[in-house]
Amino acid sequence: MVEEGARCLSRNHLRLDGTHAIRVVAGEHGHRAEPVTSVGDAWVRSTVGDGAGLAVLHRLRNRMAVEEGFRVTGFAWVALDDESERAMGVDQTHESWVVGGTMVVKWLTEPLVGPHPAAERLRRLSEAGFADSPELVGLVEWREPGSGHWVPVAVVQTYLPGTRDGWTWALDEARRALGLVSGPASAGFGADLGDVVGRMHLALADDPPDRMSPDLARRYADEALATLELAVRMVERYDPDSFVLLSEHRAEIEVVLAGLAGTAGTPVLPVHGDLHVGQVLRDGDGRYAVVDFDGNPTLPPDLRAAPAPAARDVAEMLASVENVEHVVRRYGPDLTEDAGLAWTTGEQSAFRQGYRRALGSREDLYDEALVRAYDWEQVCREIVYAGEREFLEWFYVPAAQLRRRLVPG
């Protein structure tokens, strides 16, 4: 995108230095932010390597006045190894650059609709000294007109070299544990992962915790039931066998999801909201790092940013551990379902134990009875995710989840 007049940026911009800025533009689906670079007499969309990432770091360290409608907050500083910029080698919803060899600048390129959960969650983790997430270096936020919500447009955190994304390390662990690849058998990761999530919840929660309001409980129930409705339509279109199975049991699933309306008074906290193994990096020494606190993109913005019971994150992680098994069995057809189920059950049990140990005296934050409802909502979301994005090669995963929950034996 090009804008004429490099010295005449529109009102909705934040100057980073003499040749770089963050510009907010109106689009078909709302406002979007983009880094821009001055080229001659025009502003063009920045590309990795042109210095926009370094300019954000410069902006965090200086004390220049901030243009109206923006705020810039620095939290820490990490020395740069050099002045390089390179794109992250992982597909993401947003765009991330490794800058200076030590930091990651994440440009949030989705529509800027508030409220947005990332800034609050990251601030809480930083203030609590939570070590199992990349350190927060700084935030650039834009104030949404009308609502007044502050929405992040750039997030800067420390770069963690040598880490592997969760789907990669978890699949490798499962294959070793199940004897599908050579090498020493895995000791399992469930307990350690539960410990990380438990300590993350302690860092995010207030003491005493907030409580679910009746209105918010009703909203969550309505949203879960609407997701079930969408899931039914998706399996009808793409997976007739799953459609028959889901239709036969729809009424009982509706009862479980509708029960979320009765959770008023339950302890709530600013949960991760989109927690699965893919959101947990791990390095060669076995250290974990939870990432991507943007919430579930399929939820309305106010629910994406709203507090929720800890059981939501727990249910999502337990479901993703099961999904690891379904992927392993898909590409390891000689592995029996009984063997896969035994591995999943063991890792899920270890996760629960590690999680409860981490909570310690704060076990009041967690209501195990809510996991079933959030588990069913997550299964429905997996179906909707695959159907709405026409990601049909993933449909076997929620189909397997349905069979496990609904087919006896």
N, C-alpha and C positions, 0 to 999 in steps of 0.2 A: 504494500500500500504506500502511495507517495502523496505527500502534501507539499504544495508549492510554498516557498518562502521559509528558508531554514531559520530565519530569525523571528518568525511570526507564528509560533505554535499556538494552538487553540487554548482556551481557558483551562480545559481539563487536562493539564499536563504537569508533570513534575520534572524540572530541569535537574539532570544528574551532574553534568559538567558542561563544558562549552559545546560539545558535539553529540551528547547523548541525552535522552529523556525517556520518561514513561508517559505514554499518551493514553487517555481513555476516550474511546470512540463509541458512538451509538451504532448499534447494528440491529438486525432483524429480530434477534432474541434478547435484546437488552444491551447494556454497555459491556464493552470488553476492553481490557488493558493490553498494551503491547509496548515493548521497548523499541525506540526509534533512534536512528542515527542520521546526523546531518551529512548529506553528500551534495556538495555544490550548493545550489539554492533550493534543495528539496530535502524533506524528511522521508526516510525509507525505513521499512521494518528491519530492525537489527537482526544480524545473523551471528552465530557463534564465531568468535575470533575478531569481531570488529571493535571490541572494547566496551560494550554496554555492560557486561557483567562486572568488569573492573570498575566501571563508573558507579555502579550501585554500591560497591564496597567503599569507594571514595566518599560517596554521599553519606554513608552511615558514620563515617569518622569525622566529617567536617561539621561546622556549626552554621551552615548557610540557612537563611530564612526558608521556610517551607511554604510553597504555594498553597493558597486557600483550597480546602477540600482534600488535602493530603496530610499524612503524618509519617514521620520517619523515626524509628526507635532502634537504638543500638543496645545490645545486651552484653556482648563479649567481643573479644577480638582474637583472631588467630593469625599469626604471621604468614605471609605468602612465601611460597618457595620460588615463584617466578611470576610472570605476567601473562601466563597462558590462559586460554579458554578452550574448552572442548565440550561437546555434547555428551550427555550421559548415554551409555550404550544400552538403555532399557526403555522399552515402549511405556509411555506414561500418558495420563490424561493431560497433564501440564508439560511444560518444557523446562528441562533442567540442564544447567551448564556447570561443569567443574571449573572453578576459577582459581588461578594462582596455585593450583595443586593441592589446596588445603580446604577450600570452601565450595559449597554448592549454592548457586543462585537458582531458585525455582521461580519461573514466571508463571503466574496463575492465569491461564489463557481462557478458562471457561467464562460464561457470562457472569458479570459482577452483580449477583443478586444476594442481598443480605437477609437475615444475618448469616454469617459464615463462621464455622466453629474453629478453624485452624488457629487463629491468633490467640484466642483465649486459652485453648488447650496447651499450645506451645509455651505461652507465658507461665501458666501454672506449673508445667513440668520444669521449666527453667528455674522458677522461684523455689521449687521444692528440691532442686538439686538432683533430679531424676537422671541417672547416668546411662540408662539403657535406651537412649534415643540420641540422635545427633545433636550436639550442643547448638542452641539457638544463638545466632550471631546478630541478626537484625530483622526488622519487618518494615516494609513499606505498605501503607494502607491508604485506601481512597474512601471518602465518605459518600455514600449513596444519597443522591438528592431525594428529598421527600421523607424517606424513612429515617435518615440519619445514621444508618448502620455503617460501621467501619468494615470494609472488605479488603483482605490482603490482595495486593497485586504482585508483590515479590517477597519471597521468604529466603533468608540466607541462613544456612546451617553448616556445621563442619562436615567435611568430606571424610568418609570412612573407607580408605583404600583396602582392598583385599576382602571385602565382604561379598557374600553371595545372596541373591534374592531367595525368599523363603520357599518358593515352589521348587527351586533347584536343589537346595540342601535337604528339604524335607523328603522329596522324592528319592534322592540318593540314600537317605537314612532308611526309608521304608524298604527299598530294594535290597540293601545290605541285610537288614533285619530279617527279611523274608527269603534270603538265600538266592536272590535273582542275579546278583553281581558278586564278583569275588572280593575278597578283603575281609577284615575283621568285622564280626557282627556288631551292629550298633547297640549301644547301651540304652538307647531311647532318648527322646528329647522332651517328652510330655511334662515331666516334673519341672525341668528348668524353664520351659515356656510358661507353665502355670505360675511359677515364681515371678517371672518378669511381668506378666499381666497383673498379678496381684499387687506388686509394688507400684506399677503404673496407676492402678486405681487408687491406691493410698495417696499418691502424689496429686491426683486430680480432684479427690473428694474434699469437701469441707468437713470440719469436725465441730459440732455434730453435722451430719449430712442433711441436705435439703430433702424435702418429701414431695412425692408425686401429688400434684393437684388433681381434683376430679376432672377438670376440663382437659388437662393433658393426657390423663389416662384414657378418656373417651377418644381423643384424637388418635392416640396410638392404636387403639382397637379398631377404629374406623379405617385407618391406613392399612392395617394388617388384613382386614377383610377385603379391602379394595385390591390389595396385592393378590389375594387368593382368587378373586374374580378374574384379574388379568392372567394369572397362571392357568386357569381353566381354559381361557380363550387361546392361550399360546399352545398348550398341549393339544387342543382340538385341531389347531392348524398344522402343527408340525410333528406330533407324536400320538397317533391314534391309540396305541396300547396304553400309554400313560393317561390319556384322556379318559378311557374307560375306568381305569383304576382310581383316578382322582375323583371322578364323578360319583363312583360308588361310595366313597368315604367323605365326600365333601361336607355333609351335614355335621359329622363328628369333628372335622377339622374346624369348621366355623364355630362350634361351641368352644373349642380350645382358644381360638384367636379372640373371640368375643369376651373371654374371661379377662383380657387385658384391661377392659373398662373398669374392672373392680380392683385395680391395683392402687387406688388413691391411698396415700399415706406411706407407700413403699419408699425406702431410701433411694435417692437418685444422685447421680454425679455427672460431670461432663465426660461421658464415655468416648472412646475412640470412634465408635459408630460404624466402622467398616473394617472390622478386625478379622483378618485371616492370615494364614501362614505367609502369604505373599507380601504382607506388610511388615514382616519381621526379617531383617537382614541378620546374617551370622558370619563372623570372621573365622579365620583358620584356628584360632584359639578357643572357639566355642562361645565367644561373647555375642550377645544379641543386641539388636537396635530396632526399636519400633518406629515406623515412619508413616507418613501420609495421614495427617489428622484432619483431612478435609471433610470427613463425614461421608455418609452414604449418598451418592449423587442421585439415587432414585427417589429420595425423600423430598418433600417440599422443604424450602429453605428453613422455615421456622422449626420444623421437626428435626432437620439435620443438625441444627445448632442447639436444640433443647437438651436438657439433662435427661438421662434415662437410667433404669436399673442396671446395676453391674451385670446382671444375668444376660443382657443383650450381647455384650462383648463376649461373655463366656460361651453362650450358645453359638455365636458366629465362629469362634475359634474351634469349638468342638466339631462343628459341621465341616470346617475346612480340613481338619485332621482326617475325617472320614473321606472327604473328597480326594485326599492324597491316595488313600487306598484304592478308590475307584479308578483313578488314573493309572496306578501301578498295575491293577488287574487288567485294565483295557489293553495295555501293551505288554502284559505278561500272561497270556491266555492259559498257561499251564498252572498258574497259581489258583488254588481253590478258593471259593468264597469263604469257607470256614477258616482257612488260614488268614485270609485278609481281614475277616471280622475279628479274629482273635487279636491281631496286631492293633487294629483300630481301638478295640475295647481297652486293651492294655495302655495305650498312649492316652486315651481320654481319661481313664481312671488316674493315671499318673499326673495328668494336667490338673484335674480337680484337687488332688492331694497337695500338689505344689502351690496351687492358687490359695487354698485355705490356709496353708502354713504361712504364706506371705502376708495374708490379711491379719493373722494373729488375733489380737484383741478387738480388731475392727471387723470381725466377721458379721456384724450387724449390717454391713454394706451389701451383703449378698443374700439373695433369696433363691435358693435352688429350685423351688417350686415353679419359678417363672421360666426356667430354661426350656421347658417343653413348648410353650407358646412361641417363644422367640426362635426356637429351632424350626417350628413349622413355618413361621414367617420367612426365615432364611431360605428354606427349601423353595418356597414360592418365589422368592426374589431371584434365586438361581434360574428358575424356569423363565421368568420375565426377562432377566438379563440376556439369556441365550436367544429368546424369541424376538425381543425388540431390536436387538442388534444383528439378527439373522446369523448369530454365531452358532450355527447348527451342529458343528463338530463338538460343541460342549454339551449338547442336549443329553448325551448318555449319562452325564454326571447326576443332574437332578432326577433323571429317570431311575437311576440306581438308588438314589436316596428315597424316592417314593416306594420302590419295591421293598426296600429294607424296613420301612416303617409300616407298610400296609399288607405285605404278603406274609402269612404265617410260615414259620419254619425257615 
